[in-house]
Amino acid sequence: MRNISSGNLALLQARRLVARDFIWLKARTLAGAPFSYGFWNDWGDISAPVLNPDTGLSNTRNFEGSGSLIAIDNIPAVSNISVQNVNVALSQIDPAVENIARGYDLKQAGIEIYRGMFNPDTRLIVDAAFCRFVGFVDNVTITTPKENEAGSIELTCASHTQEMTRGNPDTRSTDSQKRRLSTDRFYEDVTTVGEKEFFWGAKQGKLDTQQSAAWKLKQALALKGS
């Protein structure tokens, strides 16, 4: 169950709330510098408070509207660590959307989706918008239309839980271990241990595990028969 503020709760019970969605993109310039920008699905530009998912504190951010954010897929509310996918549709003719989609690097850019509740009488946000989704942009699809057809810019996003599915191929590297602790020598011989020779009685050379087990079994049976 999601906890909501007392202000939102009072107007929700009175059926006096209007919901609006916000997205916050953490892109990069082509030179690699961070660049963040926001869009929302209402008219005009707005400075709105949002609850930072990292700190839980309220931050005021600027969001551009007027048709820039078209639609957001339904976001599954699950209580597990499965990876959730969400599609976000943006306007292809909005200059700001086109600028960030074509002029910045959105590959694996961070994305945060918020929902804010507005009082229709005052047209002001009641409380800081709460975060509904945190993840990364997996793919950007730009559809350039033919005459009399509709174009679109669609972001395919995966939730941040996908980070738990990543492997670390560097864990058996002695250089990696020493970056953590300079005196760590656990993997020092990992690249040469397969070439070392062991001696087992009259047998010498590289010791094959399967042959060694068979040889020991044969010797045990011979001793038992004698």
Backbone as CSV, one residue per row, in Angstrom:
resi,resn,N_x,N_y,N_z,CA_x,CA_y,CA_z,C_x,C_y,C_z
1,MET,0.853,-1.193,0.000,0.000,0.000,0.000,0.885,1.238,0.000
2,ARG,0.545,2.231,-0.864,1.335,3.448,-0.938,0.821,4.465,0.080
3,ASN,1.744,5.060,0.822,1.382,6.121,1.745,1.280,7.441,0.992
4,ILE,0.206,8.202,1.233,0.051,9.506,0.609,-0.074,10.559,1.690
5,SER,0.190,11.790,1.306,0.167,12.891,2.268,-1.266,13.169,2.717
6,SER,-1.384,13.849,3.852,-2.709,14.170,4.388,-3.477,15.090,3.444
7,GLY,-2.741,16.020,2.785,-3.403,16.908,1.835,-3.994,16.168,0.657
8,ASN,-3.228,15.235,0.108,-3.728,14.419,-0.999,-4.883,13.538,-0.545
9,LEU,-4.779,12.982,0.657,-5.819,12.089,1.158,-7.145,12.824,1.325
10,ALA,-7.099,14.037,1.862,-8.333,14.791,2.084,-9.039,15.107,0.774
11,LEU,-8.282,15.537,-0.231,-8.899,15.862,-1.517,-9.293,14.605,-2.291
12,LEU,-8.562,13.503,-2.064,-8.921,12.248,-2.706,-10.265,11.748,-2.190
13,GLN,-10.477,11.844,-0.892,-11.756,11.426,-0.323,-12.902,12.321,-0.793
14,ALA,-12.583,13.580,-1.075,-13.599,14.502,-1.589,-13.728,14.431,-3.101
15,ARG,-12.937,13.535,-3.736,-12.936,13.382,-5.201,-12.631,14.715,-5.890
16,ARG,-11.610,15.394,-5.378,-11.239,16.698,-5.916,-9.784,16.721,-6.365
17,LEU,-9.289,15.620,-6.921,-7.903,15.559,-7.363,-7.832,15.290,-8.871
18,VAL,-6.828,15.897,-9.511,-6.537,15.649,-10.914,-5.084,15.180,-11.000
19,ALA,-4.857,14.024,-11.611,-3.515,13.432,-11.675,-2.782,13.887,-12.933
20,ARG,-1.507,14.170,-12.786,-0.638,14.488,-13.914,0.681,13.731,-13.751
21,ASP,1.269,13.342,-14.885,2.507,12.552,-14.881,3.699,13.408,-15.277
22,PHE,4.843,13.081,-14.691,6.108,13.768,-14.961,7.173,12.714,-15.267
23,ILE,8.079,13.002,-16.190,9.257,12.141,-16.388,10.506,13.006,-16.268
24,TRP,11.546,12.411,-15.725,12.830,13.096,-15.545,13.907,12.231,-16.179
25,LEU,14.553,12.750,-17.215,15.571,12.008,-17.958,16.965,12.464,-17.535
26,LYS,17.837,11.495,-17.251,19.223,11.779,-16.902,20.103,11.340,-18.063
27,ALA,20.165,12.191,-19.070,20.908,11.885,-20.289,22.366,12.335,-20.150
28,ARG,23.101,12.222,-21.261,24.489,12.684,-21.319,24.682,13.459,-22.625
29,THR,25.541,14.454,-22.573,25.932,15.121,-23.810,26.788,14.149,-24.624
30,LEU,26.998,14.477,-25.887,27.817,13.600,-26.729,29.261,13.538,-26.247
31,ALA,29.652,14.502,-25.405,30.996,14.488,-24.821,31.036,13.729,-23.502
32,GLY,29.859,13.291,-23.017,29.805,12.483,-21.805,29.390,13.217,-20.546
33,ALA,29.132,14.514,-20.628,28.730,15.281,-19.441,27.265,15.016,-19.123
34,PRO,26.888,14.947,-17.842,25.491,14.678,-17.482,24.577,15.837,-17.875
35,PHE,23.356,15.489,-18.286,22.364,16.483,-18.676,20.987,15.937,-18.319
36,SER,20.240,16.670,-17.520,18.916,16.233,-17.071,17.841,17.169,-17.604
37,TYR,16.683,16.571,-17.911,15.579,17.373,-18.447,14.270,16.678,-18.108
38,GLY,13.202,17.483,-17.951,11.920,16.924,-17.546,10.780,17.327,-18.467
39,PHE,9.768,16.435,-18.569,8.551,16.703,-19.331,7.348,16.300,-18.478
40,TRP,6.190,16.941,-18.774,4.965,16.538,-18.103,3.799,16.623,-19.075
41,ASN,2.685,15.994,-18.734,1.583,15.856,-19.688,0.464,16.863,-19.462
42,ASP,0.844,18.141,-19.373,-0.156,19.200,-19.300,0.388,20.421,-20.021
43,TRP,-0.336,21.530,-19.896,-0.025,22.724,-20.668,1.053,23.570,-20.004
44,GLY,1.975,24.084,-20.831,2.976,25.029,-20.354,4.114,24.387,-19.575
45,ASP,5.034,25.233,-19.142,6.173,24.790,-18.335,5.857,25.004,-16.853
46,ILE,6.437,24.162,-16.017,6.104,24.210,-14.594,7.327,23.856,-13.755
47,SER,7.441,24.494,-12.594,8.408,24.098,-11.575,7.631,23.366,-10.499
48,ALA,7.881,22.081,-10.365,7.083,21.254,-9.461,7.977,20.503,-8.488
49,PRO,7.523,20.337,-7.244,8.290,19.541,-6.270,8.055,18.056,-6.501
50,VAL,9.121,17.276,-6.410,9.027,15.817,-6.533,9.814,15.187,-5.388
51,LEU,9.417,13.979,-5.007,10.134,13.260,-3.958,11.289,12.483,-4.592
52,ASN,12.503,12.889,-4.277,13.683,12.230,-4.819,13.716,10.775,-4.361
53,PRO,13.740,9.799,-5.303,13.717,8.392,-4.887,14.980,7.943,-4.164
54,ASP,16.066,8.680,-4.309,17.322,8.312,-3.650,17.379,8.798,-2.206
55,THR,16.803,9.980,-1.966,16.904,10.577,-0.638,15.570,10.637,0.101
56,GLY,14.453,10.560,-0.643,13.142,10.705,-0.026,12.783,12.141,0.281
57,LEU,13.644,13.085,-0.122,13.399,14.504,0.139,12.757,15.168,-1.071
58,SER,12.101,16.283,-0.836,11.431,17.011,-1.902,12.416,17.912,-2.635
59,ASN,12.450,17.807,-3.967,13.269,18.674,-4.810,12.378,19.348,-5.843
60,THR,12.631,20.603,-6.117,11.873,21.308,-7.147,12.616,21.214,-8.480
61,ARG,11.912,20.757,-9.503,12.511,20.598,-10.828,11.618,21.252,-11.877
62,ASN,12.220,21.579,-13.011,11.491,22.207,-14.109,11.065,21.160,-15.131
63,PHE,9.812,21.230,-15.553,9.254,20.288,-16.520,8.599,21.063,-17.662
64,GLU,8.819,20.593,-18.877,8.223,21.223,-20.056,6.984,20.449,-20.481
65,GLY,5.924,21.173,-20.824,4.670,20.532,-21.201,4.232,20.888,-22.599
66,SER,2.946,21.180,-22.754,2.359,21.573,-24.040,2.498,20.475,-25.090
67,GLY,2.153,19.245,-24.708,2.139,18.148,-25.670,3.441,17.411,-25.820
68,SER,4.441,17.683,-24.987,5.733,16.993,-25.112,5.633,15.530,-24.680
69,LEU,4.932,15.264,-23.574,4.739,13.907,-23.067,3.361,13.430,-23.503
70,ILE,3.328,12.385,-24.319,2.066,11.911,-24.898,1.407,10.861,-24.019
71,ALA,2.133,9.798,-23.676,1.517,8.699,-22.928,2.579,7.880,-22.220
72,ILE,2.166,7.239,-21.131,3.008,6.315,-20.371,2.220,5.029,-20.175
73,ASP,2.848,3.896,-20.446,2.187,2.611,-20.207,1.803,2.466,-18.744
74,ASN,0.849,1.577,-18.501,0.530,1.238,-17.118,1.766,0.665,-16.440
75,ILE,2.044,1.140,-15.233,3.224,0.704,-14.486,2.802,-0.363,-13.486
76,PRO,3.291,-1.606,-13.632,2.893,-2.667,-12.692,3.360,-2.351,-11.273
77,ALA,2.477,-2.504,-10.317,2.823,-2.324,-8.906,3.067,-3.700,-8.306
78,VAL,4.326,-4.122,-8.260,4.683,-5.448,-7.776,5.524,-5.318,-6.519
79,SER,5.567,-6.397,-5.741,6.328,-6.394,-4.492,7.490,-7.376,-4.568
80,ASN,8.036,-7.572,-5.766,9.185,-8.464,-5.925,10.282,-7.713,-6.685
81,ILE,11.331,-8.438,-7.068,12.465,-7.790,-7.720,12.514,-8.109,-9.212
82,SER,11.379,-8.525,-9.794,11.349,-8.799,-11.223,11.520,-7.503,-12.007
83,VAL,12.127,-7.600,-13.196,12.368,-6.434,-14.035,11.070,-6.042,-14.738
84,GLN,10.665,-4.789,-14.586,9.451,-4.279,-15.216,9.826,-3.383,-16.399
85,ASN,9.049,-3.510,-17.489,9.284,-2.711,-18.690,8.134,-1.732,-18.904
86,VAL,8.484,-0.509,-19.253,7.492,0.548,-19.464,7.870,1.318,-20.732
87,ASN,6.865,1.608,-21.564,7.063,2.416,-22.761,6.548,3.833,-22.514
88,VAL,7.324,4.811,-22.960,6.956,6.221,-22.819,6.924,6.838,-24.215
89,ALA,5.782,7.416,-24.583,5.615,8.041,-25.895,5.770,9.545,-25.771
90,LEU,6.648,10.123,-26.600,6.895,11.561,-26.612,6.531,12.139,-27.973
91,SER,6.314,13.445,-28.004,5.957,14.113,-29.247,7.167,14.220,-30.169
92,GLN,6.936,13.893,-31.450,8.043,13.977,-32.396,8.262,15.399,-32.897
93,ILE,7.262,16.256,-32.757,7.375,17.606,-33.301,7.734,18.640,-32.243
94,ASP,7.808,18.219,-30.983,8.196,19.159,-29.936,9.703,19.416,-30.022
95,PRO,10.140,20.675,-30.105,11.575,20.962,-30.267,12.435,20.419,-29.135
96,ALA,11.961,20.506,-27.882,12.766,20.042,-26.753,12.918,18.527,-26.782
97,VAL,11.842,17.816,-27.130,11.912,16.359,-27.217,12.866,15.948,-28.338
98,GLU,12.733,16.593,-29.490,13.612,16.272,-30.608,15.064,16.565,-30.267
99,ASN,15.291,17.646,-29.528,16.646,18.019,-29.150,17.295,16.959,-28.263
100,ILE,16.553,16.487,-27.243,17.163,15.518,-26.327,17.249,14.134,-26.957
101,ALA,16.320,13.804,-27.866,16.341,12.478,-28.497,17.436,12.368,-29.550
102,ARG,17.709,13.465,-30.246,18.690,13.430,-31.331,20.031,14.058,-30.955
103,GLY,20.015,14.983,-30.016,21.246,15.714,-29.703,21.979,15.249,-28.467
104,TYR,21.392,14.266,-27.745,22.015,13.764,-26.520,22.040,12.239,-26.538
105,ASP,22.867,11.676,-25.690,23.003,10.225,-25.592,22.020,9.698,-24.547
106,LEU,20.997,8.957,-25.015,19.993,8.401,-24.114,20.208,6.916,-23.835
107,LYS,21.293,6.340,-24.352,21.536,4.918,-24.122,21.794,4.669,-22.640
108,GLN,20.936,3.859,-22.020,21.011,3.560,-20.593,20.941,4.821,-19.727
109,ALA,20.263,5.843,-20.251,20.048,7.044,-19.447,19.061,6.740,-18.332
110,GLY,19.252,7.347,-17.189,18.319,7.159,-16.088,16.984,7.832,-16.378
111,ILE,15.908,7.227,-15.923,14.588,7.823,-16.082,13.791,7.627,-14.797
112,GLU,13.102,8.666,-14.388,12.227,8.620,-13.211,10.847,9.103,-13.636
113,ILE,9.821,8.388,-13.231,8.441,8.740,-13.566,7.709,9.075,-12.274
114,TYR,7.075,10.242,-12.255,6.372,10.721,-11.072,4.898,10.954,-11.389
115,ARG,4.095,10.960,-10.363,2.691,11.365,-10.493,2.406,12.443,-9.448
116,GLY,1.875,13.557,-9.925,1.507,14.657,-9.048,0.008,14.857,-9.032
117,MET,-0.523,15.206,-7.875,-1.957,15.429,-7.709,-2.234,16.934,-7.610
118,PHE,-3.171,17.423,-8.440,-3.479,18.843,-8.503,-4.890,19.102,-7.991
119,ASN,-5.026,20.244,-7.329,-6.339,20.722,-6.905,-6.964,21.475,-8.077
120,PRO,-8.087,20.999,-8.629,-8.664,21.661,-9.800,-9.161,23.073,-9.525
121,ASP,-9.409,23.417,-8.260,-9.883,24.766,-7.932,-8.745,25.780,-7.993
122,THR,-7.592,25.410,-7.427,-6.448,26.331,-7.402,-5.485,26.092,-8.568
123,ARG,-5.600,24.913,-9.221,-4.706,24.513,-10.308,-3.250,24.434,-9.841
124,LEU,-3.075,24.124,-8.569,-1.748,23.966,-7.991,-1.561,22.536,-7.520
125,ILE,-0.301,22.081,-7.538,-0.004,20.739,-7.047,-0.178,20.729,-5.528
126,VAL,-0.831,19.707,-5.010,-1.165,19.653,-3.585,0.058,19.356,-2.746
127,ASP,0.851,18.399,-3.181,2.048,18.000,-2.443,3.077,17.516,-3.453
128,ALA,4.289,17.224,-2.991,5.343,16.774,-3.890,4.925,15.508,-4.634
129,ALA,5.191,15.481,-5.938,4.837,14.321,-6.756,5.636,13.105,-6.283
130,PHE,4.972,11.952,-6.209,5.640,10.740,-5.732,6.157,9.920,-6.915
131,CYS,7.236,9.208,-6.660,7.903,8.444,-7.712,7.198,7.109,-7.930
132,ARG,6.919,6.779,-9.189,6.241,5.532,-9.535,7.168,4.547,-10.234
133,PHE,8.272,5.035,-10.798,9.152,4.157,-11.575,10.541,4.769,-11.619
134,VAL,11.552,3.926,-11.392,12.958,4.317,-11.532,13.631,3.264,-12.402
135,GLY,14.293,3.695,-13.451,14.921,2.712,-14.334,15.858,3.354,-15.331
136,PHE,16.008,2.673,-16.465,16.947,3.090,-17.496,16.281,2.991,-18.869
137,VAL,16.719,3.830,-19.777,16.213,3.801,-21.156,16.984,2.733,-21.921
138,ASP,16.288,1.656,-22.283,16.930,0.580,-23.028,17.008,0.868,-24.518
139,ASN,15.995,1.544,-25.045,15.946,1.767,-26.492,15.154,3.027,-26.799
140,VAL,15.567,3.732,-27.840,14.854,4.911,-28.329,14.451,4.649,-29.772
141,THR,13.153,4.672,-30.040,12.647,4.428,-31.392,12.064,5.723,-31.935
142,ILE,12.672,6.247,-33.006,12.202,7.469,-33.650,11.558,7.079,-34.973
143,THR,10.270,7.281,-35.091,9.534,6.941,-36.306,9.285,8.215,-37.102
144,THR,9.948,8.331,-38.263,9.747,9.479,-39.146,8.625,9.138,-40.120
145,PRO,7.510,9.863,-40.079,6.347,9.466,-40.864,6.426,9.902,-42.320
146,LYS,5.671,9.188,-43.146,5.438,9.637,-44.502,4.318,10.674,-44.475
147,GLU,4.005,11.222,-45.626,2.951,12.230,-45.701,1.621,11.652,-45.220
148,ASN,0.945,12.395,-44.362,-0.361,12.032,-43.803,-0.292,10.850,-42.830
149,GLU,0.904,10.519,-42.367,1.052,9.482,-41.354,1.563,10.111,-40.055
150,ALA,1.426,9.359,-38.980,1.830,9.867,-37.659,3.234,9.385,-37.298
151,GLY,4.039,10.287,-36.785,5.361,9.926,-36.297,5.367,9.833,-34.779
152,SER,6.474,9.354,-34.234,6.533,9.207,-32.780,7.977,9.043,-32.327
153,ILE,8.169,9.297,-31.051,9.427,8.983,-30.368,9.048,8.168,-29.144
154,GLU,9.518,6.944,-29.087,9.133,6.046,-27.996,10.363,5.569,-27.245
155,LEU,10.294,5.684,-25.940,11.363,5.204,-25.058,10.940,3.875,-24.450
156,THR,11.751,2.859,-24.625,11.522,1.568,-23.974,12.413,1.514,-22.742
157,CYS,11.785,1.412,-21.576,12.518,1.540,-20.316,12.415,0.265,-19.487
158,ALA,13.469,-0.051,-18.763,13.494,-1.195,-17.849,13.768,-0.680,-16.443
159,SER,13.134,-1.306,-15.470,13.282,-0.858,-14.089,14.704,-1.073,-13.577
160,HIS,15.048,-0.366,-12.497,16.405,-0.426,-11.953,16.760,-1.805,-11.400
161,THR,15.769,-2.692,-11.217,16.070,-4.030,-10.713,16.854,-4.860,-11.722
162,GLN,16.955,-4.396,-12.979,17.762,-5.127,-13.948,19.239,-5.136,-13.560
163,GLU,19.652,-4.193,-12.714,21.038,-4.165,-12.265,21.397,-5.408,-11.465
164,MET,20.379,-6.037,-10.855,20.638,-7.232,-10.056,20.883,-8.454,-10.927
165,THR,20.620,-8.341,-12.236,20.835,-9.467,-13.153,22.202,-9.404,-13.826
166,ARG,22.944,-8.341,-13.595,24.244,-8.199,-14.255,25.305,-9.037,-13.540
167,GLY,26.169,-9.671,-14.333,27.288,-10.409,-13.775,28.542,-9.547,-13.732
168,ASN,29.529,-9.990,-12.985,30.792,-9.265,-12.887,31.921,-10.183,-13.321
169,PRO,32.362,-10.091,-14.579,33.405,-10.998,-15.070,34.783,-10.704,-14.498
170,ASP,34.900,-9.652,-13.719,36.204,-9.241,-13.223,36.505,-9.777,-11.829
171,THR,35.627,-10.607,-11.265,35.801,-11.019,-9.873,36.947,-12.007,-9.682
172,ARG,37.422,-12.667,-10.746,38.534,-13.618,-10.596,39.854,-13.011,-11.054
173,SER,39.938,-11.709,-11.087,41.157,-11.030,-11.515,41.946,-10.560,-10.302
174,THR,43.225,-10.894,-10.287,44.070,-10.448,-9.172,44.225,-8.932,-9.158
175,ASP,44.235,-8.299,-10.371,44.335,-6.840,-10.420,43.098,-6.193,-9.811
176,SER,41.935,-6.807,-10.074,40.702,-6.266,-9.506,40.708,-6.394,-7.987
177,GLN,41.162,-7.537,-7.483,41.204,-7.734,-6.043,42.153,-6.740,-5.374
178,LYS,43.269,-6.464,-6.020,44.250,-5.553,-5.421,43.782,-4.105,-5.461
179,ARG,42.863,-3.787,-6.386,42.294,-2.442,-6.359,41.424,-2.253,-5.123
180,ARG,40.826,-3.362,-4.652,40.032,-3.281,-3.428,40.931,-3.263,-2.195
181,LEU,41.997,-4.116,-2.224,42.920,-4.204,-1.096,44.286,-4.582,-1.649
182,SER,45.255,-3.727,-1.485,46.563,-3.907,-2.125,47.265,-5.186,-1.671
183,THR,46.953,-5.704,-0.487,47.625,-6.899,0.014,46.854,-8.187,-0.284
184,ASP,45.778,-8.084,-1.041,44.955,-9.259,-1.361,45.667,-10.088,-2.428
185,ARG,46.093,-11.316,-2.079,46.823,-12.184,-3.016,46.034,-13.452,-3.329
186,PHE,44.714,-13.440,-3.062,43.928,-14.657,-3.187,43.952,-15.213,-4.612
187,TYR,43.864,-14.336,-5.627,43.819,-14.779,-7.020,45.161,-14.610,-7.728
188,GLU,46.237,-14.538,-6.980,47.543,-14.270,-7.569,47.965,-15.346,-8.568
189,ASP,47.624,-16.603,-8.299,48.075,-17.697,-9.168,46.952,-18.256,-10.037
190,VAL,45.835,-17.528,-10.176,44.692,-18.094,-10.874,44.976,-18.366,-12.348
191,THR,45.879,-17.605,-12.982,46.160,-17.792,-14.408,47.184,-18.889,-14.664
192,THR,47.921,-19.340,-13.633,48.969,-20.339,-13.843,48.714,-21.661,-13.127
193,VAL,47.712,-21.689,-12.239,47.515,-22.886,-11.442,47.143,-24.094,-12.302
194,GLY,46.510,-23.854,-13.454,46.136,-24.965,-14.326,47.319,-25.623,-14.999
195,GLU,48.459,-24.967,-15.020,49.648,-25.522,-15.664,50.597,-26.196,-14.677
196,LYS,50.320,-26.131,-13.391,51.218,-26.731,-12.407,51.100,-28.247,-12.416
197,GLU,52.198,-28.919,-12.134,52.235,-30.382,-12.129,52.277,-30.901,-10.701
198,PHE,51.531,-31.991,-10.480,51.475,-32.617,-9.169,51.952,-34.062,-9.289
199,PHE,52.456,-34.591,-8.206,52.933,-35.966,-8.198,52.058,-36.785,-7.267
200,TRP,51.586,-37.946,-7.771,50.732,-38.838,-6.976,51.335,-40.237,-7.064
201,GLY,52.127,-40.586,-6.098,52.789,-41.880,-6.130,53.733,-41.974,-7.311
202,ALA,53.513,-43.013,-8.136,54.379,-43.217,-9.296,53.956,-42.366,-10.476
203,LYS,52.784,-41.751,-10.404,52.287,-40.968,-11.519,52.722,-39.520,-11.357
204,GLN,53.150,-38.915,-12.481,53.554,-37.531,-12.428,52.997,-36.786,-13.637
205,GLY,53.084,-35.463,-13.572,52.536,-34.636,-14.643,51.281,-33.931,-14.166
206,LYS,50.527,-33.370,-15.112,49.275,-32.705,-14.778,48.267,-33.742,-14.318
207,LEU,47.653,-33.488,-13.219,46.744,-34.454,-12.611,45.323,-34.184,-13.080
208,ASP,44.755,-35.135,-13.816,43.370,-35.021,-14.265,42.450,-35.535,-13.160
209,THR,41.460,-34.775,-12.807,40.604,-35.117,-11.673,39.858,-36.422,-11.895
210,GLN,39.268,-36.605,-13.087,38.487,-37.811,-13.366,39.384,-39.042,-13.387
211,GLN,40.549,-38.953,-14.034,41.464,-40.085,-14.064,41.978,-40.405,-12.668
212,SER,42.234,-39.393,-11.882,42.723,-39.620,-10.534,41.688,-40.369,-9.701
213,ALA,40.432,-40.000,-9.816,39.383,-40.671,-9.061,39.252,-42.130,-9.495
214,ALA,39.318,-42.358,-10.803,39.221,-43.738,-11.305,40.417,-44.564,-10.845
215,TRP,41.584,-43.947,-10.847,42.785,-44.665,-10.446,42.705,-45.041,-8.967
216,LYS,42.236,-44.138,-8.132,42.108,-44.431,-6.703,41.072,-45.522,-6.452
217,LEU,39.956,-45.493,-7.222,38.952,-46.534,-7.074,39.520,-47.897,-7.467
218,LYS,40.292,-47.913,-8.541,40.915,-49.164,-8.982,41.860,-49.695,-7.919
219,GLN,42.635,-48.813,-7.328,43.552,-49.248,-6.285,42.812,-49.752,-5.056
220,ALA,41.694,-49.079,-4.730,40.913,-49.519,-3.559,40.326,-50.892,-3.779
221,LEU,39.820,-51.146,-4.994,39.243,-52.455,-5.293,40.327,-53.532,-5.300
222,ALA,41.511,-53.163,-5.796,42.624,-54.145,-5.808,43.022,-54.516,-4.389
223,LEU,43.067,-53.528,-3.513,43.434,-53.798,-2.117,42.350,-54.641,-1.428
224,LYS,41.099,-54.377,-1.755,40.012,-55.121,-1.151,40.020,-56.586,-1.614
225,GLY,40.383,-56.800,-2.918,40.421,-58.167,-3.438,41.568,-58.963,-2.870
226,SER,42.634,-58.260,-2.517,43.780,-58.958,-1.958,43.556,-59.309,-0.487
